[in-house]
Amino acid sequence: MEAEQPDYQEVVDQALQLVYSQHHRLMTQLNPAALTSLTLDQLRSGPLGQDLTRLAELAKGQRRENKEDVLTAIESVLQVLFWPIAADDYTVPRSFWDTDLGRMLALAKYRAYEPAELVSIGTAAQQLGVTRPTIYRWMDDRTLNYVRDDMSGRTFVVRRDIDHLKRVAADLAAQE
């Protein structure tokens, strides 16, 4: 018996409504006269709605796209959700990935990578000569990109980032 697919349309709609309510709150403070009401269909047809819909299709396996396009769409969604006003950067709380939206984005991201492009956290730590907590810290501060496989519950680090850090370390050692 196959596992039932989550209702990603509901997840997408909830995310759009959350962002819209924040926008509404901010616009009320800036210039209430400039505020126009948008329907859910209008929100769905906007850039954020289109990105979320594409990512839902990717998560369901109904669509394939170039990995860079998938990563760009995910980055755009995360920035809208988590980049505070007047901040230089943003942080995605680890707990976000346990929400329906976080799981949807994680699955879309996971499906964008080939298995050979991903490395387990333990292997990443071993290859970089650091501890697992250091790998988690680098994942949190976005030094290392990572992907969660919601099906197995495992987290993988992107091999390209490990190779990059190894080159940086080798270059620094060569300079000494």
C-alpha positions as CSV (number, residue, x, y, z in Angstrom):
1,M,0.0,0.0,0.0
2,E,1.4,3.3,-1.1
3,A,1.8,6.2,1.4
4,E,-0.7,9.0,0.8
5,Q,0.7,12.2,-0.6
6,P,0.3,15.3,1.5
7,D,-2.2,17.9,0.3
8,Y,0.5,20.4,-0.8
9,Q,-2.1,22.8,-2.2
10,E,-3.3,23.4,1.4
11,V,0.4,23.9,2.4
12,V,1.0,26.3,-0.4
13,D,-2.2,28.2,0.4
14,Q,-1.3,28.5,4.1
15,A,2.1,29.8,3.2
16,L,0.7,32.4,0.8
17,Q,-1.9,33.5,3.4
18,L,0.8,33.8,6.1
19,V,3.0,36.0,3.9
20,Y,0.0,38.0,2.7
21,S,-1.1,38.7,6.3
22,Q,2.4,40.0,7.1
23,H,2.3,42.2,4.0
24,H,-1.1,43.5,5.0
25,R,0.2,44.3,8.5
26,L,3.2,46.2,7.1
27,M,1.2,48.1,4.5
28,T,-1.3,49.2,7.1
29,Q,1.6,50.9,8.9
30,L,3.1,52.4,5.7
31,N,0.1,53.6,3.8
32,P,-3.3,52.0,4.3
33,A,-4.7,53.7,1.2
34,A,-2.2,51.8,-1.0
35,L,-3.5,48.5,0.3
36,T,-5.4,46.5,-2.2
37,S,-7.1,43.2,-1.2
38,L,-5.9,40.1,-3.1
39,T,-7.8,36.9,-3.5
40,L,-6.2,33.5,-3.0
41,D,-6.2,32.9,-6.7
42,Q,-4.3,36.1,-7.2
43,L,-1.8,35.1,-4.6
44,R,-1.4,31.7,-6.3
45,S,-0.7,33.3,-9.6
46,G,2.0,35.6,-8.3
47,P,5.7,34.8,-8.3
48,L,5.7,33.3,-4.8
49,G,2.6,31.2,-5.5
50,Q,4.1,30.0,-8.8
51,D,7.3,29.0,-7.0
52,L,5.5,27.2,-4.3
53,T,3.3,25.4,-6.8
54,R,6.3,24.2,-8.8
55,L,8.0,23.1,-5.7
56,A,5.0,21.1,-4.6
57,E,4.9,19.4,-8.0
58,L,8.6,18.6,-7.7
59,A,8.1,17.2,-4.2
60,K,5.4,15.0,-5.5
61,G,7.6,13.8,-8.3
62,Q,5.2,15.1,-10.9
63,R,7.8,17.4,-12.4
64,R,11.6,17.6,-12.9
65,E,13.6,20.8,-13.3
66,N,17.2,21.9,-13.5
67,K,18.7,21.7,-10.0
68,E,19.8,25.3,-10.0
69,D,16.3,26.5,-10.8
70,V,14.9,24.3,-7.9
71,L,17.5,25.7,-5.5
72,T,16.8,29.3,-6.6
73,A,13.1,28.8,-6.0
74,I,13.6,27.3,-2.6
75,E,16.1,30.2,-1.7
76,S,13.5,32.7,-2.8
77,V,10.8,31.2,-0.6
78,L,13.1,31.0,2.4
79,Q,14.1,34.6,2.0
80,V,10.5,35.7,1.9
81,L,9.7,33.7,5.0
82,F,12.7,34.3,7.2
83,W,14.6,37.4,6.1
84,P,13.8,40.1,8.7
85,I,13.5,43.7,7.8
86,A,16.8,45.6,8.2
87,A,18.8,42.4,8.7
88,D,21.9,41.5,6.8
89,D,21.0,37.9,6.5
90,Y,18.5,35.3,7.6
91,T,18.4,32.0,9.5
92,V,16.0,29.2,8.9
93,P,15.2,27.5,12.2
94,R,15.9,23.8,12.2
95,S,12.3,23.2,13.4
96,F,11.0,24.7,10.2
97,W,12.0,21.5,8.3
98,D,9.6,19.6,10.5
99,T,6.6,21.6,9.3
100,D,4.5,20.6,6.3
101,L,6.0,23.4,4.2
102,G,9.5,22.6,5.3
103,R,9.1,18.9,4.4
104,M,7.7,19.9,1.0
105,L,10.7,22.2,0.3
106,A,13.1,19.5,1.6
107,L,11.6,16.8,-0.6
108,A,11.7,19.1,-3.7
109,K,15.4,19.8,-2.9
110,Y,16.2,16.2,-2.3
111,R,14.6,15.2,-5.7
112,A,16.7,17.8,-7.5
113,Y,20.0,16.1,-6.5
114,E,21.5,12.8,-7.8
115,P,22.4,10.4,-5.0
116,A,26.1,10.7,-5.9
117,E,26.0,14.4,-5.1
118,L,25.1,13.8,-1.5
119,V,27.2,12.6,1.5
120,S,26.1,11.5,4.9
121,I,26.8,13.8,7.9
122,G,29.2,11.2,9.3
123,T,31.1,10.9,6.1
124,A,31.2,14.7,5.7
125,A,32.7,15.1,9.2
126,Q,35.3,12.4,8.5
127,Q,36.3,13.9,5.1
128,L,36.7,17.4,6.6
129,G,38.3,16.2,9.8
130,V,35.7,17.8,12.1
131,T,33.0,16.6,14.5
132,R,29.4,16.0,13.6
133,P,28.4,19.1,15.8
134,T,30.7,21.2,13.6
135,I,28.9,19.9,10.5
136,Y,25.5,20.8,12.0
137,R,26.8,24.3,12.9
138,W,28.0,24.7,9.3
139,M,24.6,23.5,8.0
140,D,22.9,26.1,10.2
141,D,25.1,29.0,9.1
142,R,24.8,27.8,5.5
143,T,28.5,27.1,5.1
144,L,27.4,23.7,4.0
145,N,24.3,23.1,1.9
146,Y,22.3,20.1,3.0
147,V,19.3,18.0,2.0
148,R,16.8,16.1,4.1
149,D,15.2,13.0,2.8
150,D,11.9,13.1,4.4
151,M,11.2,9.5,3.4
152,S,14.2,8.0,5.4
153,G,14.6,10.9,7.8
154,R,18.3,11.1,6.9
155,T,20.1,14.4,6.3
156,F,22.8,14.6,3.6
157,V,25.5,17.2,2.9
158,V,26.1,18.4,-0.7
159,R,29.4,16.9,-1.9
160,R,30.3,20.0,-3.9
161,D,30.4,22.0,-0.6
162,I,32.6,19.4,1.1
163,D,35.0,19.5,-1.9
164,H,35.1,23.3,-1.7
165,L,35.9,23.4,2.0
166,K,38.7,20.8,1.4
167,R,40.2,23.0,-1.3
168,V,40.0,26.1,0.9
169,A,41.7,24.2,3.7
170,A,44.4,22.9,1.4
171,D,45.0,26.4,0.0
172,L,45.4,27.8,3.5
173,A,47.8,25.0,4.5
174,A,49.9,25.7,1.4
175,Q,50.2,29.4,2.3
176,E,51.6,28.6,5.7
